[in-house]
């Protein structure tokens, strides 16, 4: 039996919109809350009154539904947000790749919190007038790692269907996830998450190889949901007052490395050179016999050229940097993406890759490791090989600001409570 055809990645596009004009983007939230309820006590401070590590940064994007006085987080405004985030990247992708929407065989959309009926995938099919036999999949509730999951679903489809193209759209719609309560662990999501979206096309057509930028080598998914703390560290729930929001607990900083560790065990044998494989195997054997034996972290820089870590937060990025033994240069793209665009959820790994491309660092033969982390708790990895030298896109998400990066990030201290 012949091996399945590889999945190639033609040019893709991340969303870029006008910068938010307000110098204090969350000020309308304070006024809205003042109208809805009495002024909260000092121990329940608002996001723009919190310590520096949870203050919003300038330059990233909030949905229009959060800007009126008061905000308007309705189903209608969320649909409008979805159309603005999704349709523009898809249309630009079709134009750049010179592909007609009728040539798409599979549409896969993922958005964790916003799950309308008809779905986002249905909205894309209707907007671009795709064929009536196009196959649609819509992933929800899968968290920030769903972008890599969607790529895996497209890969699985292309493995069994020859000569096809799959459109993968990743985003997070923020309109209805606005939290107007007082619980600090739920207020953080208002500051961290920002608008963003990506559209990519995967193909196994021989005719698309010449225009492809990357070839998918490996995709590994691991799930740490059996551990209660990992399962509950990112959760949409109600606070004590019955107000719904996204709760980001402090267990996230331990859940992320734990999930990554499980993922490394599976992906390391696939990508590491023989010498590192032997060291890794020997260490695992010793660790089983000697409980006090310190675990060996393989040198992944010998196997991977570029690391695209999900921008789940600065503390998360630095924790994974420590666990993987990476330098500041290796995590520069993730930190700068977080600084410029915030946490764009499942599309963030594509913004990170866009940074590396905009800097002109991706050359033919380079390997790229995308690491997605998300609720559940899940860690998903995709390893790509660049099949041609990649030039920075003139209309890419970084095109107007890449010359200002990298920037020096301010120091911060973790909260003691």
Secondary structure as GFF3:
##gff-version 3
##sequence-region A 1 417
A	DSSP	beta_strand	8	9	.	.	.	ID=ss1
A	DSSP	beta_strand	13	14	.	.	.	ID=ss2
A	DSSP	alpha_helix	27	36	.	.	.	ID=ss3
A	DSSP	three_ten_helix	47	49	.	.	.	ID=ss4
A	DSSP	three_ten_helix	52	54	.	.	.	ID=ss5
A	DSSP	three_ten_helix	64	66	.	.	.	ID=ss6
A	DSSP	alpha_helix	75	97	.	.	.	ID=ss7
A	DSSP	three_ten_helix	101	103	.	.	.	ID=ss8
A	DSSP	beta_strand	106	110	.	.	.	ID=ss9
A	DSSP	alpha_helix	120	128	.	.	.	ID=ss10
A	DSSP	beta_strand	135	139	.	.	.	ID=ss11
A	DSSP	three_ten_helix	143	145	.	.	.	ID=ss12
A	DSSP	alpha_helix	146	160	.	.	.	ID=ss13
A	DSSP	beta_strand	165	171	.	.	.	ID=ss14
A	DSSP	three_ten_helix	175	177	.	.	.	ID=ss15
A	DSSP	alpha_helix	184	192	.	.	.	ID=ss16
A	DSSP	beta_strand	197	203	.	.	.	ID=ss17
A	DSSP	three_ten_helix	206	211	.	.	.	ID=ss18
A	DSSP	beta_strand	214	223	.	.	.	ID=ss19
A	DSSP	alpha_helix	228	232	.	.	.	ID=ss20
A	DSSP	beta_strand	234	238	.	.	.	ID=ss21
A	DSSP	beta_strand	244	248	.	.	.	ID=ss22
A	DSSP	alpha_helix	252	271	.	.	.	ID=ss23
A	DSSP	alpha_helix	274	289	.	.	.	ID=ss24
A	DSSP	three_ten_helix	300	302	.	.	.	ID=ss25
A	DSSP	beta_strand	306	309	.	.	.	ID=ss26
A	DSSP	alpha_helix	314	324	.	.	.	ID=ss27
A	DSSP	alpha_helix	328	341	.	.	.	ID=ss28
A	DSSP	three_ten_helix	345	347	.	.	.	ID=ss29
A	DSSP	alpha_helix	348	358	.	.	.	ID=ss30
A	DSSP	beta_strand	367	374	.	.	.	ID=ss31
A	DSSP	beta_strand	378	386	.	.	.	ID=ss32
A	DSSP	three_ten_helix	402	404	.	.	.	ID=ss33
###
